C-alpha cells in the first residue's frame, strides 16, 4: 500500500484506528478490503491476497465478478456487477453475508464465500467509501450440500421403490417407471435396454424431459434391436461394469454410438454419458444409459452411485416379473407336454436356485417343503433346519395371526393369491421385513383346492428403514417449520410491532403541538399505523397459538374461533369440543390445531360456505377432529400429489402432518355437497 493510498485509508477509516489496526487486520482470518467513494482500492489485508491474489489498484467494482471470478450459486453465471455488495454499500446500504461462489481465473480452487459490505462516512455524514469483508464458508456449504444431496437421494430411491411397487408385475410399466425416474433425478435423457432371449439387446424404455427430444428417441430407438457386441451399452452389459464419460466430443460419440442415434446427436447434442448394468444374481439383465444434452453438466461419481442403486432396484423388480412369468408359464404347460415339463424343470431349477428373490414352497398344512438359496440367506436357516417346519416358526408374533388366516383362506381357494408385507424372525431372532406373494397352485384345472402353495419373498428391510427415515425427516421438517413460525412471531412482536407502538406514541405526543389540519393528518396516520399493528398482531397470533401449551387444544380453538367470528361475521362457526386441558401430547395438540387452521383457511379461500361445524373428541387411545362446511365442495383427488402439482399444498401438508404421527387424514367432498375434513391421531406410539 502506497503512502498516498495509506493517507486515504486513514481518512476513510474511523479516526480511532491507527497503524495497530492495520496490524490486526493483516492477521484477521477474513479478507478485508477498503475502497474509496470512486470504488478504487485503498487497502486490503493479507487474507485478501491469499484468497483473491494481488488485486489491481484501479479495478472497477462493477467488473470484480469477471476479473476476480465471482459467480452465482450455479457456478456458471457471473454475479451481477451492479449488485455487488461494495457498490450497494457506496449508496449507503449495509449488506450482510451475501453468499456466492469464488472461482479465481486460472487453476485456483473454488470457494463458497459470504461477502459483507458497510459504507464509511466522514464526520459530515457523507459517504466516503466502503469496507468489504469476505469470509470463506466452503466447509459449511459442503456440509449443507451433502445433507441436501443425501435427503434427495433417499427421497428419490423411496419414490422409485413406491412406483415400482405400484406397477405390480407389469414389466413394461416397471421399465418405463425406472427410465422416467432416472431421467428426472439425474437428467437429461434415459434409454433402458434389456437382454432378449436370443442374447441380443432391445430398447425397452426411453424418457426425456423435453418433449421434442423424447419424440426423437421414441421414433428412432424404441423398435430397435441390435447385437450385444455393438455400441457402448453392449460393452457395459458384457463387462458388467459401469461406464462414465464426463465429457463426450462429437468424434468420440460417432465412434461409440449406434448409427441410429446420430440424429439425436446432431439435433439435440450430448455433453456427458453414464451407463450402468442391470445385474441380478443370475447375471446381466440389461443396462440403463443416461446422457446430458449439449451444454449440460458433466456426470459425477455420485451420479454413478445413485444410478447403480436405481439399477439394483430395477433388477429386483424385473427378475420378480420374470420369475412370476416363468412359474406361471411352466405350471400351465406341465400337463400338456412331458418334454416341456422336463425342460421347464431345468429352467425352473436354474431360476429357483439363482434368483435374488427368496422362494419357499408349502404343503396345504403350511409345512415348508422347499426353499431356495436366496431365502436361506434372508432367514439364515440352512435347508435341513427349516424343511418340515411350520410356517408359524418364521412369523413375527405380531403378524402371525393375520398371515395364517390369509394362508387358510388361500388353501380353501377363496382367492388365488395374496400379497403381504410382514415381519419374520431369522435364525438369530432378528426382525426382517419381507414383501411376500403367496400363490396357490393347482395341478389340475378342475380341482377345487390348490395342490401346494408357494411364496416369493423380497427382503424390504432396507426400504422400511428408508420409510422410517422419511417419516423422521418429515417430522424434523415440520418441527423446524413450527420453530420458524415461533421465531417469526417473536421477531414480529419484538421488532416491527414495537416500532409501530413507538411511532403511535410519538404521533400522539405531536398532536397538541400542531394546528388543526395537521392534527387531522396525524390522526389519520395514527389510525393507519394502528390498522397495520392490528394485522401484525393477528399474523403473530396465527403463527404462535398462545393457548396450546398452557391450556390445551379446546381453549386454543375457542380463542381462534373468537377472532374468526369477529373477522368473518357472515360465517356461522359452531363448536363441539371436548375439554382436554393438557391431557393430549403437545405434538398431537399442535398438529390438530394446524389442521384446524388449514381447514378454516380453505373454507375462506375456496368453499364459499356460510356455516362451519368443528367437532373434537378423544379417549384413552386416540383423538379425532372433524371440520364440516356447507360450501361448494370439490372432487377429492385419488392422490394428494395431484394437488401439489397444481400448486395447492394445504391439504397435502395436513395429510403429511397426520402421517408423521401415525394417524389418518381423510377428506369427504363433492361438487355442491360441502366438505368434511377428518383427522384421527393415536395418543400412544404404535408397536410397529
C-alpha positions as CSV (number, residue, x, y, z in Angstrom):
1,X,0.0,0.0,0.0
2,X,1.5,3.4,-1.0
3,X,1.9,6.4,1.3
4,X,-0.8,8.3,-0.7
5,X,-3.3,5.4,-0.5
6,X,-2.4,4.9,3.2
7,X,-3.3,8.5,3.9
8,X,-6.6,8.0,2.0
9,X,-7.3,4.8,4.1
10,X,-6.7,6.7,7.3
11,X,-9.1,9.4,6.1
12,X,-11.7,6.8,5.4
13,X,-11.3,4.6,8.5
14,X,-12.6,6.0,11.8
15,X,-10.0,8.3,13.5
16,X,-9.6,5.9,16.4
17,X,-7.9,3.4,14.1
18,X,-4.2,3.6,13.6
19,X,-1.3,1.5,12.5
20,X,-2.0,-1.1,15.1
21,X,-5.4,-1.7,13.5
22,X,-3.6,-2.4,10.2
23,X,-1.5,-5.0,12.0
24,X,-4.6,-6.6,13.5
25,X,-6.4,-6.6,10.1
26,X,-3.3,-8.3,8.5
27,X,-3.7,-11.1,11.0
28,X,-7.5,-11.2,10.6
29,X,-8.7,-14.6,9.1
30,X,-11.2,-13.0,6.8
31,X,-10.4,-10.9,3.8
32,X,-10.8,-7.1,4.5
33,X,-10.9,-4.6,1.6
34,X,-11.3,-0.8,1.8
35,X,-12.3,1.3,-1.2
36,X,-12.9,5.0,-1.7
37,X,-16.1,6.6,-3.0
38,X,-15.0,6.1,-6.6
39,X,-14.5,2.3,-6.0
40,X,-10.7,2.5,-6.1
41,X,-8.8,0.0,-3.9
42,X,-7.2,1.7,-0.9
43,X,-6.4,-1.2,1.5
44,X,-6.5,-5.0,1.6
45,X,-5.1,-7.3,4.2
46,X,-3.0,-10.4,3.8
47,X,-6.1,-12.7,3.9
48,X,-7.3,-10.9,0.8
49,X,-4.2,-11.7,-1.2
50,X,-4.4,-15.3,-0.1
51,X,-8.0,-15.6,-1.2
52,X,-8.1,-13.3,-4.3
53,X,-4.5,-12.9,-5.3
54,X,-2.9,-9.5,-5.9
55,X,-5.7,-7.1,-6.7
56,X,-5.3,-4.3,-9.3
57,X,-5.4,-0.9,-7.7
58,X,-7.8,0.7,-10.2
59,X,-10.2,-2.2,-10.8
60,X,-13.8,-1.0,-11.4
61,X,-16.0,-2.6,-8.7
62,X,-18.6,-3.4,-11.4
63,X,-16.0,-5.6,-13.1
64,X,-15.0,-7.6,-10.0
65,X,-17.1,-10.7,-10.9
66,X,-15.4,-11.1,-14.4
67,X,-11.8,-10.1,-13.2
68,X,-11.7,-11.8,-9.8
69,X,-14.2,-14.7,-10.5
70,X,-17.4,-14.2,-8.5
71,X,-20.3,-16.4,-9.6
72,X,-23.9,-17.1,-8.7
73,X,-24.6,-20.5,-6.9
74,X,-24.9,-22.3,-10.3
75,X,-21.1,-21.8,-10.6
76,X,-21.5,-20.7,-14.3
77,X,-23.2,-17.3,-14.3
78,X,-21.1,-14.3,-13.1
79,X,-22.5,-12.4,-10.1
80,X,-24.3,-9.3,-11.4
81,X,-21.7,-6.5,-11.2
82,X,-24.2,-3.8,-10.4
83,X,-25.5,-5.8,-7.4
84,X,-22.1,-6.3,-5.8
85,X,-22.3,-5.6,-2.1
86,X,-19.5,-3.0,-2.3
87,X,-21.4,-0.9,-4.9
88,X,-24.5,-1.1,-2.8
89,X,-22.5,0.0,0.3
90,X,-21.4,3.1,-1.7
91,X,-25.1,4.0,-1.9
92,X,-25.5,3.8,1.8
93,X,-26.8,0.2,2.1
94,X,-25.4,-2.2,4.7
95,X,-25.0,-5.7,3.1
96,X,-24.7,-8.7,5.4
97,X,-23.3,-12.1,4.3
98,X,-24.2,-12.2,0.6
99,X,-23.3,-15.8,-0.4
100,X,-21.7,-16.5,-3.8
101,X,-19.0,-18.7,-5.4
102,X,-15.4,-17.6,-5.9
103,X,-13.6,-19.2,-8.8
104,X,-10.4,-17.3,-9.5
105,X,-9.2,-17.3,-13.1
106,X,-6.7,-20.0,-13.9
107,X,-6.3,-23.1,-11.8
108,X,-7.4,-21.7,-8.5
109,X,-9.7,-23.7,-6.1
110,X,-13.4,-22.9,-6.0
111,X,-14.7,-21.5,-2.7
112,X,-18.1,-20.6,-1.3
113,X,-17.8,-17.1,0.3
114,X,-20.0,-14.7,2.2
115,X,-19.4,-11.1,1.3
116,X,-20.4,-8.2,3.7
117,X,-20.1,-4.5,3.0
118,X,-20.6,-1.4,5.1
119,X,-20.5,2.2,4.0
120,X,-17.8,4.5,5.5
121,X,-18.9,8.1,6.3
122,X,-16.9,11.1,7.2
123,X,-17.6,13.5,10.1
124,X,-20.1,15.3,7.9
125,X,-22.1,12.1,7.3
126,X,-21.2,12.0,3.6
127,X,-20.2,8.5,2.3
128,X,-16.5,8.5,1.6
129,X,-16.0,4.8,0.8
130,X,-16.8,1.3,1.9
131,X,-15.3,-1.6,3.8
132,X,-15.7,-5.1,2.5
133,X,-15.3,-8.4,4.5
134,X,-15.1,-11.7,2.7
135,X,-15.4,-14.9,4.7
136,X,-14.7,-18.4,3.3
137,X,-17.7,-20.6,4.1
138,X,-16.8,-23.5,1.9
139,X,-16.7,-26.1,4.7
140,X,-20.2,-25.1,6.0
141,X,-21.7,-25.1,2.5
142,X,-20.2,-28.5,1.7
143,X,-21.9,-29.9,4.8
144,X,-25.2,-28.3,3.8
145,X,-25.0,-29.6,0.3
146,X,-24.0,-33.1,1.5
147,X,-27.1,-33.2,3.7
148,X,-29.3,-31.9,0.9
149,X,-27.9,-34.5,-1.6
150,X,-28.4,-37.3,0.9
151,X,-32.0,-36.3,1.6
152,X,-32.7,-36.0,-2.2
153,X,-31.1,-39.4,-2.7
154,X,-33.2,-41.1,0.0
155,X,-36.3,-39.4,-1.3
156,X,-35.6,-40.4,-4.9
157,X,-35.0,-44.1,-4.0
158,X,-38.0,-44.2,-1.8
159,X,-40.2,-42.7,-4.6
160,X,-38.8,-45.2,-7.1
161,X,-39.5,-48.1,-4.8
162,X,-43.1,-47.0,-4.3
163,X,-43.6,-46.5,-8.0
164,X,-42.2,-49.9,-8.8
165,X,-44.4,-51.5,-6.1
166,X,-47.5,-49.8,-7.6
167,X,-46.5,-51.2,-11.0
168,X,-47.1,-54.7,-9.8
169,X,-45.9,-57.4,-12.2
170,X,-46.2,-55.2,-15.3
171,X,-42.7,-55.3,-16.8
172,X,-43.5,-52.6,-19.4
173,X,-44.7,-50.2,-16.7
174,X,-41.7,-51.0,-14.4
175,X,-39.1,-50.2,-17.0
176,X,-40.8,-47.0,-18.1
177,X,-41.1,-46.0,-14.4
178,X,-37.4,-46.7,-13.9
179,X,-36.4,-44.7,-17.1
180,X,-38.6,-41.8,-16.0
181,X,-37.1,-41.6,-12.5
182,X,-33.6,-41.9,-13.7
183,X,-34.0,-39.1,-16.3
184,X,-35.9,-36.8,-13.9
185,X,-33.4,-37.2,-11.0
186,X,-30.2,-37.3,-13.0
187,X,-31.1,-35.8,-16.4
188,X,-31.4,-35.4,-19.2
189,X,-32.3,-38.4,-21.3
190,X,-32.5,-42.1,-20.5
191,X,-32.5,-45.3,-22.5
192,X,-33.2,-48.6,-20.7
193,X,-32.1,-51.7,-22.6
194,X,-32.9,-55.3,-21.8
195,X,-31.4,-58.6,-23.0
196,X,-33.7,-60.6,-25.2
197,X,-33.9,-64.5,-25.3
198,X,-31.6,-64.5,-28.3
199,X,-28.9,-62.8,-26.3
200,X,-29.3,-59.6,-28.1
201,X,-30.3,-56.1,-26.9
202,X,-33.7,-54.4,-27.2
203,X,-34.7,-50.8,-26.2
204,X,-37.3,-51.4,-23.5
205,X,-38.0,-47.8,-22.4
206,X,-36.9,-44.2,-23.2
207,X,-37.5,-40.9,-21.4
208,X,-36.6,-37.3,-21.7
209,X,-38.0,-34.2,-20.0
210,X,-38.0,-32.3,-23.3
211,X,-41.0,-33.4,-25.5
212,X,-39.0,-32.8,-28.7
213,X,-36.1,-34.9,-27.6
214,X,-38.4,-37.6,-26.3
215,X,-40.2,-37.8,-29.6
216,X,-36.9,-38.3,-31.5
217,X,-35.9,-41.1,-29.1
218,X,-39.2,-42.9,-29.4
219,X,-39.2,-42.5,-33.2
220,X,-35.8,-43.9,-33.9
221,X,-34.9,-46.1,-30.9
222,X,-37.9,-47.9,-29.3
223,X,-38.3,-50.5,-32.0
224,X,-34.5,-51.1,-32.4
225,X,-32.9,-54.4,-31.7
226,X,-29.2,-54.9,-32.1
227,X,-26.4,-57.4,-31.4
228,X,-24.7,-57.5,-28.0
229,X,-21.3,-56.6,-29.4
230,X,-22.4,-53.3,-30.9
231,X,-22.4,-49.9,-29.1
232,X,-21.3,-48.9,-25.6
233,X,-24.4,-50.4,-23.9
234,X,-23.5,-53.9,-25.2
235,X,-19.9,-53.4,-23.8
236,X,-21.3,-52.4,-20.4
237,X,-23.6,-55.4,-20.3
238,X,-20.9,-57.8,-21.3
239,X,-18.3,-56.4,-18.9
240,X,-20.8,-55.9,-16.0
241,X,-19.1,-52.6,-15.1
242,X,-20.4,-49.0,-15.3
243,X,-19.1,-46.5,-17.9
244,X,-18.8,-42.8,-17.1
245,X,-17.8,-40.3,-19.8
246,X,-17.8,-36.9,-18.2
247,X,-17.3,-35.0,-21.5
248,X,-18.0,-36.7,-24.8
249,X,-16.8,-35.0,-28.0
250,X,-18.6,-35.4,-31.4
251,X,-15.8,-37.7,-32.7
252,X,-15.9,-39.9,-29.7
253,X,-19.7,-40.2,-29.9
254,X,-19.6,-41.2,-33.6
255,X,-17.1,-43.9,-32.7
256,X,-19.1,-45.5,-29.8
257,X,-22.8,-44.7,-30.6
258,X,-25.1,-46.7,-32.9
259,X,-25.8,-45.2,-36.3
260,X,-29.5,-44.8,-35.5
261,X,-28.5,-42.4,-32.7
262,X,-26.8,-39.9,-34.9
263,X,-29.9,-37.9,-35.5
264,X,-30.3,-37.2,-31.8
265,X,-26.6,-36.3,-31.5
266,X,-26.9,-33.7,-34.4
267,X,-30.3,-32.2,-33.3
268,X,-30.0,-32.2,-29.5
269,X,-26.3,-32.8,-28.8
270,X,-24.7,-34.8,-26.0
271,X,-22.2,-33.5,-23.4
272,X,-21.9,-36.4,-20.9
273,X,-22.7,-40.1,-20.9
274,X,-23.3,-42.6,-18.0
275,X,-24.2,-46.3,-18.4
276,X,-24.6,-48.9,-15.6
277,X,-25.5,-52.6,-16.0
278,X,-28.7,-54.0,-14.6
279,X,-27.4,-57.1,-12.8
280,X,-29.1,-59.9,-10.8
281,X,-27.7,-62.9,-9.1
282,X,-28.3,-64.9,-12.2
283,X,-26.4,-62.5,-14.5
284,X,-26.9,-59.3,-16.5
285,X,-30.4,-58.3,-17.4
286,X,-29.6,-55.1,-19.4
287,X,-28.4,-51.6,-18.8
288,X,-29.6,-48.1,-18.0
289,X,-28.0,-45.3,-20.1
290,X,-28.1,-41.6,-19.3
291,X,-26.9,-38.7,-21.3
292,X,-26.8,-35.0,-20.6
293,X,-27.6,-32.7,-23.5
294,X,-25.3,-30.2,-25.2
295,X,-24.0,-27.5,-22.7
296,X,-25.3,-29.7,-19.7
297,X,-23.3,-30.5,-16.6
298,X,-20.9,-33.5,-16.6
299,X,-22.0,-36.6,-14.7
300,X,-20.1,-37.4,-11.5
301,X,-19.2,-40.4,-9.4
302,X,-22.1,-39.5,-7.1
303,X,-24.4,-39.7,-10.1
304,X,-23.0,-43.1,-11.0
305,X,-23.6,-44.4,-7.4
306,X,-27.2,-43.2,-7.4
307,X,-27.8,-44.8,-10.9
308,X,-26.3,-48.0,-9.6
309,X,-28.8,-48.1,-6.7
310,X,-31.6,-47.4,-9.2
311,X,-30.4,-50.3,-11.4
312,X,-30.3,-52.6,-8.4
313,X,-33.9,-51.9,-7.6
314,X,-34.8,-52.3,-11.3
315,X,-33.0,-55.7,-11.3
316,X,-35.1,-57.0,-8.4
317,X,-38.4,-55.8,-9.9
318,X,-37.5,-57.2,-13.4
319,X,-36.3,-60.5,-12.0
320,X,-39.5,-60.7,-9.9
321,X,-41.6,-60.3,-13.1
322,X,-39.5,-62.9,-15.0
323,X,-39.8,-65.3,-12.1
324,X,-43.6,-64.9,-11.8
325,X,-44.0,-65.2,-15.6
326,X,-41.7,-68.3,-15.7
327,X,-43.5,-70.0,-12.8
328,X,-47.0,-69.4,-14.3
329,X,-45.9,-70.5,-17.7
330,X,-44.3,-73.7,-16.6
331,X,-47.2,-74.7,-14.3
332,X,-49.7,-74.1,-17.1
333,X,-47.7,-76.3,-19.6
334,X,-46.9,-79.0,-17.0
335,X,-49.7,-81.4,-18.1
336,X,-49.6,-80.8,-21.8
337,X,-46.2,-81.8,-23.0
338,X,-43.9,-84.1,-21.0
339,X,-40.9,-82.9,-22.8
340,X,-41.8,-79.3,-22.0
341,X,-42.1,-80.4,-18.4
342,X,-38.6,-81.9,-18.4
343,X,-37.1,-78.7,-20.0
344,X,-39.0,-76.5,-17.6
345,X,-37.7,-78.4,-14.6
346,X,-34.2,-77.5,-15.7
347,X,-35.1,-73.8,-16.2
348,X,-37.1,-73.6,-13.1
349,X,-34.3,-75.1,-11.0
350,X,-31.9,-72.6,-12.5
351,X,-34.2,-69.7,-11.7
352,X,-35.1,-71.2,-8.3
353,X,-31.5,-71.6,-7.3
354,X,-30.1,-68.3,-8.7
355,X,-33.0,-65.9,-8.2
356,X,-32.3,-62.9,-5.9
357,X,-35.8,-63.2,-4.5
358,X,-36.5,-65.9,-1.9
359,X,-38.8,-68.7,-2.8
360,X,-40.5,-71.1,-0.3
361,X,-42.9,-73.9,-1.1
362,X,-45.5,-75.3,1.4
363,X,-48.0,-78.1,1.6
364,X,-51.6,-77.3,2.4
365,X,-50.9,-77.6,6.1
366,X,-48.3,-74.9,6.0
367,X,-45.3,-77.1,6.3
368,X,-42.2,-76.0,4.4
369,X,-41.3,-78.4,1.6
370,X,-38.5,-76.4,-0.2
371,X,-36.6,-73.2,0.0
372,X,-34.1,-71.6,-2.4
373,X,-30.6,-70.1,-1.5
374,X,-31.9,-66.6,-1.5
375,X,-34.5,-67.4,1.2
376,X,-31.8,-69.3,3.1
377,X,-29.8,-66.0,3.1
378,X,-32.8,-64.0,4.2
379,X,-33.8,-66.4,7.1
380,X,-30.3,-67.6,8.0
381,X,-31.7,-71.1,8.3
382,X,-30.0,-74.0,6.5
383,X,-32.2,-76.3,4.4
384,X,-32.2,-79.2,6.9
385,X,-33.0,-76.8,9.8
386,X,-36.2,-75.4,8.2
387,X,-37.6,-78.2,5.9
388,X,-40.7,-79.7,7.5
389,X,-41.1,-76.8,9.9
390,X,-44.4,-75.0,10.0
391,X,-44.9,-71.5,8.5
392,X,-45.6,-70.1,12.0
393,X,-41.9,-70.8,13.0
394,X,-40.8,-67.9,10.8
395,X,-43.6,-65.4,11.6
396,X,-43.2,-62.5,13.9
397,X,-45.8,-62.9,16.8
398,X,-47.5,-59.6,15.9
399,X,-48.1,-60.7,12.2
400,X,-48.7,-64.4,12.8
401,X,-52.5,-64.4,13.2
402,X,-53.2,-62.3,10.2
403,X,-50.8,-64.3,7.9
404,X,-52.1,-67.7,9.0
405,X,-55.7,-66.5,8.5
406,X,-54.9,-65.4,4.9
407,X,-53.0,-68.7,4.3
408,X,-56.0,-70.7,5.4
409,X,-58.3,-68.7,3.0
410,X,-55.9,-69.3,0.2
411,X,-55.9,-73.1,1.0
412,X,-59.7,-73.0,0.8
413,X,-59.5,-71.4,-2.6
414,X,-61.3,-68.2,-1.5
415,X,-58.7,-66.4,-3.7
416,X,-55.8,-67.5,-5.9
417,X,-53.0,-65.4,-4.3
418,X,-52.4,-62.6,-1.9
419,X,-49.5,-60.1,-1.3
420,X,-48.5,-59.2,2.2
421,X,-45.8,-57.0,3.8
422,X,-45.0,-58.6,7.2
423,X,-42.1,-59.5,9.5
424,X,-40.3,-62.7,10.0
425,X,-37.7,-63.8,12.6
426,X,-34.5,-65.1,11.3
427,X,-32.5,-67.9,13.0
428,X,-30.9,-65.3,15.3
429,X,-34.2,-63.8,16.3
430,X,-33.6,-60.6,14.4
431,X,-36.6,-59.0,12.7
432,X,-36.6,-59.0,8.9
433,X,-39.3,-57.1,6.9
434,X,-40.4,-59.0,3.8
435,X,-42.9,-58.5,0.9
436,X,-44.3,-61.9,0.1
437,X,-46.7,-63.1,-2.6
438,X,-48.4,-66.3,-1.7
439,X,-49.9,-68.2,-4.6
440,X,-51.9,-71.4,-4.6
441,X,-51.0,-73.8,-7.5
442,X,-53.5,-76.4,-8.9
443,X,-52.0,-79.4,-10.7
444,X,-55.4,-79.9,-12.3
445,X,-57.5,-77.0,-13.7
446,X,-60.7,-78.7,-12.4
447,X,-59.5,-79.1,-8.8
448,X,-61.4,-77.2,-6.1
449,X,-58.3,-76.6,-4.0
450,X,-54.6,-75.9,-4.8
451,X,-52.2,-78.8,-4.5
452,X,-49.4,-76.7,-2.9
453,X,-48.6,-73.1,-2.1
454,X,-45.5,-71.2,-2.9
455,X,-44.3,-67.8,-1.7
456,X,-42.0,-65.3,-3.4
457,X,-40.2,-63.3,-0.8
458,X,-38.4,-59.9,-1.2
459,X,-36.4,-58.5,1.6
460,X,-37.7,-55.0,2.1
461,X,-35.9,-54.2,5.4
462,X,-33.8,-51.5,3.7
463,X,-37.0,-50.0,2.2
464,X,-38.6,-50.0,5.6
465,X,-35.6,-48.2,7.1
466,X,-35.8,-45.6,4.3
467,X,-39.6,-45.2,5.0
468,X,-38.7,-44.7,8.7
469,X,-36.0,-42.2,7.7
470,X,-38.5,-40.3,5.5
471,X,-41.1,-40.2,8.4
472,X,-38.4,-38.9,10.7
473,X,-37.2,-36.4,8.1
474,X,-40.7,-35.1,7.6
475,X,-41.2,-34.9,11.4
476,X,-38.0,-32.9,11.7
477,X,-39.0,-30.6,8.8
478,X,-42.5,-30.0,10.4
479,X,-40.7,-29.4,13.8
480,X,-38.4,-26.9,12.1
481,X,-41.3,-25.2,10.4
482,X,-43.0,-24.8,13.8
483,X,-39.8,-23.4,15.3
484,X,-39.5,-21.0,12.4
485,X,-43.2,-19.9,12.9
486,X,-42.5,-19.2,16.6
487,X,-39.3,-17.3,15.7
488,X,-41.1,-15.2,13.2
489,X,-43.9,-14.4,15.7
490,X,-41.3,-13.4,18.3
491,X,-39.5,-11.2,15.7
492,X,-42.8,-9.5,14.7
493,X,-43.5,-8.8,18.3
494,X,-40.1,-7.6,19.3
495,X,-39.4,-5.7,16.1
496,X,-42.0,-4.1,13.8
497,X,-44.8,-4.2,16.4
498,X,-42.7,-2.4,19.0
499,X,-41.6,0.2,16.4
500,X,-45.2,0.8,15.5
501,X,-46.1,1.3,19.2
502,X,-43.3,3.8,19.5
503,X,-44.4,5.7,16.3
504,X,-48.0,5.8,17.6
505,X,-46.9,7.3,20.9
506,X,-44.8,9.9,19.1
507,X,-47.7,10.9,16.9
508,X,-49.9,11.2,19.9
509,X,-47.3,13.5,21.5
510,X,-47.1,15.7,18.5
511,X,-50.9,16.3,18.2
512,X,-51.0,19.1,20.7
513,X,-48.1,20.9,19.1
514,X,-49.6,21.4,15.6
515,X,-52.6,23.2,14.2
516,X,-56.0,21.8,13.3
517,X,-55.4,20.4,9.7
518,X,-52.1,18.8,10.7
519,X,-53.8,17.3,13.7
520,X,-56.3,15.6,11.4
521,X,-53.4,14.3,9.3
522,X,-51.7,12.9,12.3
523,X,-54.9,11.2,13.4
524,X,-55.2,9.6,10.0
525,X,-51.6,8.4,10.1
526,X,-52.1,7.1,13.6
527,X,-55.2,5.1,12.5
528,X,-53.3,3.6,9.6
529,X,-50.5,2.6,11.9
530,X,-52.9,1.0,14.4
531,X,-54.5,-0.9,11.5
532,X,-51.1,-2.3,10.4
533,X,-50.4,-3.1,14.1
534,X,-53.7,-5.0,14.3
535,X,-52.8,-7.0,11.2
536,X,-49.3,-7.8,12.5
537,X,-50.8,-8.9,15.9
538,X,-53.3,-11.2,14.1
539,X,-50.5,-12.7,12.0
540,X,-48.3,-13.3,15.0
541,X,-51.2,-15.0,16.8
542,X,-51.7,-17.3,13.8
543,X,-48.0,-18.2,13.8
544,X,-47.9,-18.9,17.5
545,X,-51.2,-20.2,19.0
546,X,-51.0,-18.7,22.6
547,X,-53.2,-21.2,24.4
548,X,-51.8,-24.5,23.0
549,X,-49.0,-25.1,25.5
550,X,-50.8,-23.9,28.7
551,X,-54.5,-24.5,28.2
552,X,-54.9,-27.3,25.6
553,X,-56.5,-27.7,22.2
554,X,-60.0,-26.8,23.2
555,X,-59.0,-23.4,24.6
556,X,-56.8,-22.7,21.6
557,X,-59.6,-23.5,19.1
558,X,-62.1,-21.3,21.1
559,X,-59.6,-18.4,21.2
560,X,-59.0,-18.7,17.4
561,X,-62.8,-19.0,16.8
562,X,-63.4,-15.7,18.6
563,X,-61.0,-13.9,16.3
564,X,-62.5,-15.8,13.3
565,X,-66.1,-14.8,14.1
566,X,-65.0,-11.1,14.6
567,X,-63.2,-11.1,11.2
568,X,-65.8,-13.2,9.3
569,X,-69.2,-12.4,10.9
570,X,-71.1,-13.8,7.8
571,X,-69.8,-17.3,8.5
572,X,-71.5,-19.3,11.4
573,X,-68.9,-21.2,13.3
574,X,-70.3,-23.8,15.6
575,X,-68.0,-25.7,18.1
576,X,-68.5,-29.0,19.8
577,X,-65.2,-29.6,21.7
578,X,-64.2,-32.0,24.4
579,X,-62.3,-30.3,27.2
580,X,-58.7,-31.6,27.1
581,X,-56.7,-29.2,29.3
582,X,-53.2,-30.6,29.0
583,X,-54.1,-34.3,28.6
584,X,-53.0,-34.6,25.0
585,X,-49.3,-34.8,24.0
586,X,-48.0,-31.4,22.8
587,X,-47.3,-32.7,19.2
588,X,-50.8,-34.1,18.9
589,X,-52.3,-30.8,20.1
590,X,-50.2,-28.8,17.7
591,X,-50.9,-31.0,14.6
592,X,-54.7,-30.9,15.3
593,X,-54.6,-27.2,15.7
594,X,-52.6,-26.6,12.5
595,X,-55.0,-28.9,10.5
596,X,-57.9,-26.9,12.0
597,X,-56.3,-23.6,10.9
598,X,-55.8,-25.0,7.4
599,X,-59.4,-26.3,7.1
600,X,-60.8,-22.8,8.0
601,X,-58.3,-21.1,5.6
602,X,-59.7,-23.4,2.8
603,X,-63.3,-22.5,3.8
604,X,-62.4,-18.8,3.4
605,X,-60.5,-19.2,0.2
606,X,-62.4,-21.8,-1.7
607,X,-65.6,-23.1,-0.1
608,X,-68.0,-20.0,-0.3
609,X,-69.7,-21.5,2.8
610,X,-71.8,-19.7,5.4
611,X,-71.8,-22.5,8.1
612,X,-68.9,-24.5,9.6
613,X,-69.1,-27.2,12.3
614,X,-66.0,-28.1,14.4
615,X,-66.2,-31.3,16.4
616,X,-63.4,-32.6,18.7
617,X,-63.4,-35.8,20.8
618,X,-60.8,-38.0,22.4
619,X,-60.4,-41.1,24.6
620,X,-57.5,-43.1,26.0
621,X,-56.3,-44.3,22.6
622,X,-57.0,-41.6,20.0
623,X,-58.1,-38.1,19.3
624,X,-60.4,-37.1,16.4
625,X,-61.0,-33.7,14.9
626,X,-63.7,-33.1,12.3
627,X,-64.4,-29.9,10.4
628,X,-67.5,-29.7,8.1
629,X,-68.8,-26.9,5.9
630,X,-71.8,-26.4,3.6
631,X,-69.7,-24.9,0.8
632,X,-69.3,-25.6,-2.9
633,X,-67.2,-28.8,-2.3
634,X,-64.8,-30.2,-4.8
635,X,-63.6,-33.5,-6.4
636,X,-61.2,-35.2,-4.0
637,X,-58.1,-36.4,-5.9
638,X,-57.0,-40.0,-5.6
639,X,-53.5,-38.9,-4.5
640,X,-52.6,-35.7,-2.6
641,X,-49.6,-35.4,-5.1
642,X,-52.2,-34.3,-7.7
643,X,-53.0,-31.2,-5.6
644,X,-49.4,-30.3,-5.0
645,X,-48.7,-30.4,-8.7
646,X,-51.4,-27.8,-9.2
647,X,-49.8,-25.6,-6.6
648,X,-52.2,-26.5,-3.7
649,X,-50.2,-27.6,-0.7
650,X,-52.6,-27.1,2.3
651,X,-54.4,-30.5,2.3
652,X,-51.3,-32.4,1.3
653,X,-49.3,-30.8,4.2
654,X,-52.2,-31.7,6.6
655,X,-52.1,-35.3,5.4
656,X,-48.3,-35.4,5.9
657,X,-48.6,-33.9,9.5
658,X,-51.1,-36.7,10.4
659,X,-48.9,-39.4,8.7
660,X,-45.8,-38.3,10.7
661,X,-47.7,-39.1,14.0
662,X,-49.1,-42.4,12.6
663,X,-52.6,-41.0,12.2
664,X,-55.2,-41.0,9.4
665,X,-56.4,-38.0,7.4
666,X,-59.5,-38.1,5.1
667,X,-61.5,-35.6,3.1
668,X,-65.1,-36.2,2.0
669,X,-66.4,-33.9,-0.6
670,X,-68.0,-33.5,-4.0
671,X,-69.1,-30.6,-6.2
672,X,-72.0,-28.8,-4.5
673,X,-72.1,-31.1,-1.4
674,X,-69.8,-29.4,1.1
675,X,-66.6,-30.7,2.6
676,X,-65.7,-32.8,5.7
677,X,-62.1,-32.9,6.9
678,X,-61.4,-35.7,9.4
679,X,-58.1,-36.4,11.2
680,X,-57.5,-39.1,13.8
681,X,-54.3,-39.4,15.7
682,X,-53.2,-42.1,18.1
683,X,-52.3,-41.0,21.7
684,X,-49.8,-43.8,22.1
685,X,-47.0,-44.9,19.8
686,X,-47.8,-47.8,17.5
687,X,-45.9,-51.0,18.4
688,X,-44.7,-51.2,14.8
